[in-house]
Amino acid sequence: MLDEVERWLAERSWSAADRPLDQLLDRKRAAGTTVSVVLPALDEEATVGEIVEIIRRDLIEAPPVPLVDELVVVDSGSTDRTAEVAAKAGARVVHRDSVLPRIPALPGKGEVLWRSLLATTGDVVCFVDADLRDFDSAFVSGIVGPLLTDPQVQFVKAMYDRPLGDAPGQGGRVTELVARPLLNLHWPQLAGFVQPLGGEYAVRRSLLERLPFPVGYGVELGLLVDALHTVGLDALAQVDVGVRLHRHQDGQALGRMAAAIYRTAQLRLSRGHLVRPELTQFERGPDGFVPRTYAVDTEERPPMAEIEEYAGRRVA
């Protein structure tokens, strides 16, 4: 590990308990900083309501002043009751297609996160996946904390244990097999991030609006790499929030995720042409293995600061 990364680990890795809520509220009130929490959601009726309820209870209604000013669920086309459950729990629900309708929406998580910048107003934007179980509000307060207490910090990732079934620490298979090797080999300054692909992170809007967003699963790696190049390692940090429990994807879904992440890394390494932006996987059928070919995400959205509607909102 680079000496620079060892120093960074000592200076920019914290626990959620390091910053009590009352301290965060004092700093937030003094600075006038506003915080938006965004939950990207697709068919998450089983978990999204509890997450919204806990954030509202612990970070909006219970404190003397709210830590969270805006709680938004961006529905990316759910066919279940996700939107209804989220709204009933107290979130403002926005449909992906209603944000920036001039630009037809593409499928993918990154697309939802990119559009959420136009659907929110907070100085700090905190992303939280909507499939978490046994959710704790420290996932939000923990990663927002450094942004409220240290003006040098601009991007904070959550770190946590990720059990797979009964096996501790075995979650995050794409992280260990794809993302971590890529980062260590090509961006060794980022080798200290425990969960580089985690979906829980908080970022200053002033940075997010300057970054391109891969539309699919490559968004977490893309934002992390681009943030490093934009603001430098010392502006990045991570906070330990405990244990993350969520729905695990099957092996083939993980393969598609891995391909998108590799493509995102490849683009940043070369900015060159992809020879074949497709992934072929195999499923056993009645007569043997059947090939299934999937397109790998090749689109990226430009920095939101370049979008006319976003720029117009700032002028207004």
QUINORWO-V356796 format. One record per backbone hydrogen bond with DSSP energy under -0.5 kcal/mol. NH is the residue of the N-H (numbers start at 0). CO is the residue of the C=O. If there is no record, write none. Layout:
nh->(NH:NH)
co->(CO:CO)
This chain:
nh->(5:6:7:8:9:10:11:12:13:15:17:18:23:24:25:26:27:28:29:30:31:32:35:36:37:38:39:40:46:47:50:51:52:53:54:55:56:57:58:59:59:60:61:66:67:68:68:69:71:71:72:73:73:74:74:75:84:85:86:87:88:89:89:90:91:92:93:95:97:98:98:99:102:103:109:110:111:112:113:114:115:116:116:117:118:119:122:123:124:125:125:126:126:127:129:131:132:138:139:140:141:142:143:144:145:146:147:147:148:149:152:153:154:155:156:157:158:160:163:164:166:167:169:170:175:176:177:178:179:181:182:183:184:185:186:186:189:190:192:195:197:200:200:201:202:203:204:206:207:208:209:210:212:213:214:218:219:221:222:223:224:225:226:227:228:229:230:231:231:234:235:236:237:238:239:240:240:242:243:244:244:246:253:254:255:256:257:258:259:260:261:262:263:264:265:266:267:268:269:270:270:277:278:280:280:282:284:287:289:291:293:295:300:303:304:305:306:310:311:312:313:314:315)
co->(1:2:3:4:5:6:7:8:237:239:14:15:19:20:21:22:23:24:25:26:27:27:123:69:125:71:37:73:43:43:46:47:48:49:50:51:52:53:54:54:55:55:56:58:58:34:66:34:36:69:91:38:71:72:93:40:80:81:82:83:84:85:86:85:70:90:72:74:94:94:95:97:99:101:214:214:107:108:109:110:111:112:113:114:114:115:33:33:202:35:123:124:200:37:39:128:244:135:136:136:137:138:139:140:141:143:143:144:144:145:149:234:234:201:236:199:238:241:166:162:163:165:166:161:171:172:173:173:174:177:178:179:180:181:181:182:186:187:189:192:194:126:198:155:124:153:122:203:203:204:206:207:300:211:298:215:216:217:218:219:220:221:222:223:224:225:226:226:227:231:232:154:11:156:13:158:238:240:160:132:242:130:249:250:251:252:253:254:255:256:257:258:259:260:261:262:263:264:265:265:266:275:293:278:291:289:287:284:282:280:278:276:212:210:208:302:303:306:307:308:309:310:311)
